[in-house]
């Protein structure tokens, strides 16, 4: 690739190149469950400036829904930002399997409880687990502040992540992984 400047940095890839690189990597995994983690929110910019959700929406065929796990916000304003993310993903045909809400709900905001009752309405229809549209909302304790190590937090939250992973990989569902 061409250099951006005299520092030797490579130019940021355009959307099609980024999407193709991610698609190539996913294909190289030969159907093994894979995670593509993005930074910021679903509408945060990709290197080109386009919303990340638009860039990654093209990874599957038109009739397939990209399986997704969302990290919701347990802080003040978090219900709105989480529901907005879910609606943006629905609009782009992403299927949300679960929402993790990390919070030490000292303020009693109840974000996870509210999202349990309302998240499915903001998600793509067709999530047929349990015979109906359903989105798991899992409340987790907030991770420790940096630079504290994550070891204890990871050990404590591993069962929740394992449960969602097992449910997401349920072979009885005929959906893209």
C-alpha positions in Angstrom: 0.0 0.0 0.0 1.0 3.6 -0.4 2.4 5.5 2.5 0.4 8.3 4.0 3.4 10.4 4.8 7.1 10.3 5.6 6.6 8.3 8.8 6.2 5.0 6.8 2.6 4.4 8.0 0.3 2.6 5.6 -2.7 4.4 4.3 -6.0 3.4 6.0 -7.8 0.8 4.0 -11.0 1.8 2.2 -14.3 0.1 3.3 -14.2 -2.6 0.6 -10.6 -3.6 1.4 -11.3 -3.7 5.2 -14.4 -5.8 4.7 -12.6 -8.2 2.3 -9.7 -8.6 4.7 -12.1 -9.4 7.5 -14.0 -11.8 5.2 -10.8 -13.5 4.2 -9.8 -14.0 7.8 -13.3 -15.4 8.7 -13.1 -17.8 5.7 -9.7 -19.0 6.8 -11.2 -20.0 10.1 -13.2 -22.8 8.2 -16.5 -22.3 10.1 -14.9 -22.0 13.5 -16.7 -19.5 15.8 -14.8 -16.3 15.5 -15.0 -12.9 17.1 -14.5 -9.6 15.3 -14.2 -6.9 18.0 -14.7 -3.3 17.0 -13.8 -0.2 18.9 -16.3 2.4 20.1 -20.0 2.0 19.3 -21.6 0.3 16.3 -21.8 3.7 14.5 -18.2 4.7 15.4 -16.2 5.4 12.3 -14.1 2.8 10.5 -10.7 4.1 9.3 -12.5 5.5 6.2 -15.0 7.4 8.3 -17.9 5.2 7.4 -19.9 3.7 10.3 -18.4 0.4 11.3 -21.9 -1.3 11.2 -22.1 -0.3 7.5 -18.7 -1.7 6.7 -19.3 -5.0 8.4 -22.9 -5.4 7.3 -21.7 -6.6 3.9 -19.8 -9.6 5.2 -22.7 -12.0 4.7 -25.1 -12.7 1.8 -28.2 -10.4 1.6 -30.4 -13.0 3.1 -28.2 -13.8 6.1 -28.1 -12.0 9.4 -24.7 -11.4 11.1 -24.6 -12.9 14.6 -23.7 -10.3 17.1 -23.1 -9.8 20.8 -23.5 -6.2 22.1 -21.7 -4.7 25.1 -24.4 -2.4 26.6 -23.8 0.5 29.0 -24.7 0.3 32.6 -24.2 4.0 33.3 -26.6 6.9 33.2 -27.7 7.3 29.6 -26.8 3.7 28.9 -30.3 2.5 28.1 -30.6 5.0 25.3 -27.2 4.3 23.9 -27.7 0.5 24.0 -31.2 0.6 22.4 -29.8 3.0 19.7 -27.1 0.5 19.0 -29.6 -2.4 18.8 -31.8 -0.4 16.4 -28.8 0.5 14.2 -27.8 -3.1 14.0 -31.4 -4.2 13.3 -31.6 -1.7 10.4 -28.4 -3.4 8.9 -29.7 -7.0 9.4 -27.4 -7.9 12.3 -28.9 -10.5 14.6 -28.2 -9.8 18.3 -27.9 -12.9 20.4 -27.0 -11.2 23.7 -26.3 -7.9 25.4 -23.8 -7.8 28.2 -24.2 -4.9 30.6 -21.2 -4.2 32.8 -22.3 -2.2 35.8 -21.8 -1.9 39.5 -25.3 -0.5 39.7 -24.6 1.5 42.9 -26.9 4.3 41.6 -29.8 1.8 41.2 -30.3 2.7 37.5 -31.6 -0.8 36.6 -30.3 -0.7 33.0 -30.0 -4.4 32.7 -33.5 -5.0 34.0 -35.0 -2.5 31.7 -33.1 -3.9 28.7 -34.3 -7.4 29.6 -37.9 -6.2 29.1 -37.3 -4.1 26.0 -34.3 -5.2 24.0 -36.1 -7.7 21.8 -38.3 -5.0 20.3 -35.2 -3.3 19.0 -33.6 -6.4 17.4 -34.0 -8.2 14.1 -37.0 -10.6 14.0 -36.1 -14.2 13.4 -34.1 -14.9 16.6 -36.2 -18.0 17.2 -34.4 -19.5 20.1 -36.9 -20.8 22.7 -39.6 -20.6 19.9 -39.8 -16.8 20.0 -37.8 -13.7 19.4 -35.4 -13.4 22.4 -32.3 -11.5 23.3 -30.3 -12.5 26.4 -29.4 -9.6 28.6 -26.7 -10.5 31.1 -25.6 -8.1 33.8 -21.9 -8.4 34.8 -20.0 -6.6 37.5 -18.0 -3.7 36.1 -14.3 -4.6 35.3 -11.7 -3.1 37.7 -10.3 0.3 37.0 -7.0 0.4 35.0 -4.3 -0.6 35.6 -5.7 -3.3 38.0 -5.4 -6.8 36.4 -8.5 -8.4 35.0 -7.8 -11.9 36.2 -10.3 -12.0 39.0 -13.0 -10.3 36.9 -12.5 -12.7 34.1 -12.7 -15.7 36.4 -15.9 -14.3 38.0 -17.6 -13.5 34.7 -16.4 -16.6 32.6 -19.6 -18.7 33.3 -21.8 -15.9 31.8 -19.6 -15.7 28.7 -19.4 -19.5 28.4 -23.2 -19.8 28.6 -23.8 -17.2 25.9 -21.1 -18.8 23.7 -22.8 -22.3 24.1 -26.2 -20.8 23.3 -24.8 -18.9 20.3 -23.2 -22.0 19.0 -26.3 -24.2 19.5 -26.3 -26.5 16.4 -30.1 -26.8 16.5 -30.4 -23.3 15.1 -29.9 -23.1 11.3 -28.4 -19.7 11.2 -25.1 -18.3 10.0 -22.3 -18.3 12.6 
